[in-house]
Each structure stands twice: as C-alpha cells, then as structure tokens.
Amino acid sequence: SQAESGSLVSRDHFRTLQYFEEIERNAQGQPVISAEVVLIVSAPRRDGSGEANTLIRGITPRGMELRPQVALVQGRWFTPGQREVTVSRRLAARFDGFEVGGTIKAGPDRLTVVGHFDGAGSAFDSEAWMDADEARSIFDREQYSSILLRPRDPAAAQELRRRIEADKRLSLRAESEVEYY
C-alpha cells in the first residue's frame, strides 16, 4: 500500500523477518525490529470545536529503540498487554482526555493515558503510542500495518531490501523511513 494505514503485514511476516541476520541486535541480543499497527480515532478538541481524527500507533517492544529522538516528558510509558497509551505532548494540548490520567475512546474500549512524550519536532509529535497487540485486539485486526527495523549497516540495508522484495513468501515492499516520509 502507498499509505501505512492501508498496508497489511501478517504476524508470520514479522516472525520471519526478525530472524534475518542483516537486522541490528541491541545489547540484549534482540533484533531491533517493531511490528506496528496504525489506527485512527476521533477525539474531542480541547477548544470545544468538535472532534478530529488522530493517530494511535501500536508498537512492539523495540519500537521505542527505533525512535531515539522521542523522549518521555511526563508520567510513564504504556505497559504492554494493558489498555494504556502514551501520547505526544502536542496532542495532549489539542485534545480533551489526553492529559495523564485521562481516557481516550478507542473502538469499543477506553485507553488510559499514562504519560506524555516529545517527538522532537518529528511526525511522532502527532501520534499516541500503545502496545501493538492490544491495538490489534481492540480493533479486531489480524494484521499489522508495517514493520520498522534497523539494519546493521548500509550494506546490510541494501541486502535486506533485496532479500525482502525477492522473498515470495513475504510479498512486501521495503523502503527507508526517510523515503517513505
């Protein structure tokens, strides 16, 4: 898909990709890769002028490692497996219920806001983050929207791109985050 919100990546794709040797490993030896799901929810504006759509990104545990420019500025990060969300400070200023301790309606459920982050002027300043599998559960989705990963080095990035696009089991397109945005 041309848009992350319309893209479909299976859990099998994620399980396969995380073992590719071209992916960087962190200090604990874990591959630096995150399966993610992008959801749109409608939230009430603080100024009382109605509702607007906002983006919730479900991330798996390495998702924060892949975004070192994002810093927690209040509260705490969400706990995986819980109906919790950490929102950007910019969103918290714009939407009702996005304050720490507030709640956000997400499908049939409510998410508790447990913290605020600063995205350092990046696109992440327009997002709220939660556990990817909780996000899939709330919205009854079998698939993820995308997979973000860090290659070991530039040569590994080129090989990873070739390998992903050549693997008939995957049927995925690989591109750098900079190219995508």
C-alpha positions as CSV (number, residue, x, y, z in Angstrom):
1,S,0.0,0.0,0.0
2,Q,1.1,3.6,-0.5
3,A,-0.2,4.5,2.9
4,E,0.8,2.9,6.1
5,S,-2.8,2.9,7.4
6,G,-3.9,0.7,4.4
7,S,-0.9,-1.7,4.5
8,L,-1.2,-5.2,5.7
9,V,1.7,-7.2,7.2
10,S,1.0,-10.6,8.8
11,R,2.3,-11.9,12.1
12,D,4.0,-14.6,10.1
13,H,5.9,-11.9,8.1
14,F,7.0,-10.4,11.4
15,R,8.2,-13.7,12.8
16,T,10.1,-14.4,9.6
17,L,11.8,-11.0,9.3
18,Q,13.0,-10.8,12.9
19,Y,15.5,-13.7,12.2
20,F,17.2,-12.0,9.2
21,E,20.9,-11.6,10.1
22,E,21.0,-8.1,8.4
23,I,19.0,-6.6,11.3
24,E,20.9,-4.9,14.1
25,R,20.8,-6.5,17.5
26,N,20.6,-4.5,20.7
27,A,22.8,-5.0,23.8
28,Q,20.5,-7.9,24.9
29,G,20.9,-9.6,21.5
30,Q,17.3,-8.9,20.4
31,P,16.7,-7.8,16.8
32,V,15.8,-4.1,16.6
33,I,12.5,-4.5,14.8
34,S,9.0,-3.5,15.6
35,A,5.7,-4.6,14.1
36,E,3.3,-1.7,14.1
37,V,-0.4,-1.0,13.6
38,V,-1.8,2.4,12.7
39,L,-5.3,3.3,13.8
40,I,-7.4,6.4,13.5
41,V,-9.7,7.5,16.3
42,S,-11.9,10.5,16.7
43,A,-11.2,12.7,19.8
44,P,-12.8,15.8,21.2
45,R,-10.9,19.0,20.7
46,R,-10.0,21.0,23.8
47,D,-11.3,24.2,22.4
48,G,-14.8,22.7,22.1
49,S,-14.9,23.0,18.3
50,G,-15.9,19.4,17.8
51,E,-13.9,16.2,17.1
52,A,-11.0,15.5,14.9
53,N,-9.2,12.3,13.8
54,T,-5.9,11.4,15.5
55,L,-3.5,8.6,15.0
56,I,-2.8,5.8,17.5
57,R,0.3,3.8,16.7
58,G,0.6,0.3,18.2
59,I,4.2,-0.7,18.6
60,T,6.0,-3.8,19.8
61,P,8.8,-3.7,22.4
62,R,11.6,-2.5,20.2
63,G,9.5,0.4,18.7
64,M,10.9,2.9,21.2
65,E,14.5,1.9,20.5
66,L,13.9,2.7,16.8
67,R,13.0,6.3,17.7
68,P,15.8,7.7,19.9
69,Q,14.6,11.3,19.2
70,V,11.4,10.6,21.2
71,A,11.6,11.3,24.9
72,L,9.2,10.7,27.8
73,V,8.5,14.1,29.4
74,Q,5.7,13.2,31.9
75,G,4.3,10.1,33.5
76,R,5.5,6.8,32.1
77,W,5.4,4.6,29.0
78,F,2.5,2.3,28.4
79,T,2.7,-1.2,29.8
80,P,2.4,-3.9,27.1
81,G,-0.7,-6.0,27.5
82,Q,-2.6,-3.2,29.1
83,R,-5.2,-0.8,27.7
84,E,-2.8,2.1,28.2
85,V,-1.5,4.8,25.9
86,T,1.4,7.4,26.0
87,V,0.6,10.5,23.9
88,S,2.6,13.2,22.4
89,R,2.7,16.5,24.4
90,R,1.4,18.3,21.3
91,L,-1.7,16.0,21.1
92,A,-2.3,16.4,24.8
93,A,-2.5,20.2,24.3
94,R,-5.1,19.8,21.5
95,F,-7.4,17.0,22.7
96,D,-9.7,16.6,25.7
97,G,-8.9,13.4,27.7
98,F,-5.3,13.3,26.6
99,E,-4.0,14.5,29.9
100,V,-2.1,12.0,32.1
101,G,-4.9,10.0,33.9
102,G,-7.4,10.9,31.1
103,T,-9.1,8.4,28.9
104,I,-9.4,8.0,25.1
105,K,-12.2,6.2,23.4
106,A,-10.8,3.6,21.0
107,G,-13.4,1.5,19.3
108,P,-15.5,-0.2,22.0
109,D,-12.9,0.3,24.7
110,R,-11.2,3.2,26.6
111,L,-7.5,3.7,26.9
112,T,-5.9,5.2,30.0
113,V,-3.3,7.9,29.3
114,V,-0.3,7.2,31.4
115,G,2.3,9.6,30.0
116,H,3.4,12.2,27.5
117,F,6.3,12.2,25.1
118,D,8.1,14.8,23.0
119,G,8.8,13.7,19.4
120,A,11.5,16.4,18.9
121,G,9.5,18.0,16.0
122,S,9.1,14.7,14.1
123,A,5.9,13.2,12.8
124,F,5.6,11.3,16.1
125,D,4.5,14.6,17.7
126,S,1.1,13.8,16.1
127,E,0.8,10.3,17.5
128,A,-0.3,8.4,20.6
129,W,1.5,5.1,21.2
130,M,0.3,1.8,22.8
131,D,1.0,-1.9,22.7
132,A,0.6,-3.2,19.1
133,D,-1.1,-6.4,20.1
134,E,-3.6,-4.5,22.4
135,A,-4.3,-2.2,19.4
136,R,-5.0,-5.2,17.2
137,S,-7.2,-6.7,19.8
138,I,-9.3,-3.6,20.4
139,F,-10.0,-3.1,16.6
140,D,-10.2,-6.9,15.9
141,R,-7.3,-6.9,13.4
142,E,-5.3,-9.9,12.5
143,Q,-2.6,-7.9,10.6
144,Y,-0.1,-5.2,11.4
145,S,0.3,-2.1,9.3
146,S,4.0,-2.0,8.9
147,I,7.4,-3.2,10.2
148,L,10.1,-0.9,11.2
149,L,13.7,-2.2,11.6
150,R,17.3,-1.1,11.9
151,P,19.8,-2.7,9.5
152,R,23.3,-3.5,10.9
153,D,24.9,-1.1,8.4
154,P,24.4,0.4,4.9
155,A,25.5,-2.8,3.1
156,A,23.1,-4.8,5.3
157,A,20.3,-2.3,4.4
158,Q,20.8,-2.9,0.7
159,E,20.9,-6.7,1.1
160,L,17.8,-6.6,3.4
161,R,15.9,-4.6,0.8
162,R,16.8,-7.1,-1.9
163,R,16.1,-10.1,0.2
164,I,12.7,-8.8,1.4
165,E,11.5,-7.9,-2.1
166,A,12.8,-11.2,-3.6
167,D,11.2,-13.4,-1.0
168,K,7.9,-14.7,-2.5
169,R,6.6,-15.7,1.0
170,L,6.6,-12.1,2.1
171,S,5.2,-10.1,-0.8
172,L,6.4,-6.9,0.9
173,R,8.0,-3.7,-0.4
174,A,11.0,-2.4,1.6
175,E,11.9,1.3,1.7
176,S,13.8,3.5,4.1
177,E,11.9,5.6,6.6
178,V,13.2,8.7,5.0
179,E,12.0,7.6,1.5
180,Y,8.6,6.8,3.0
181,Y,8.0,10.1,4.7
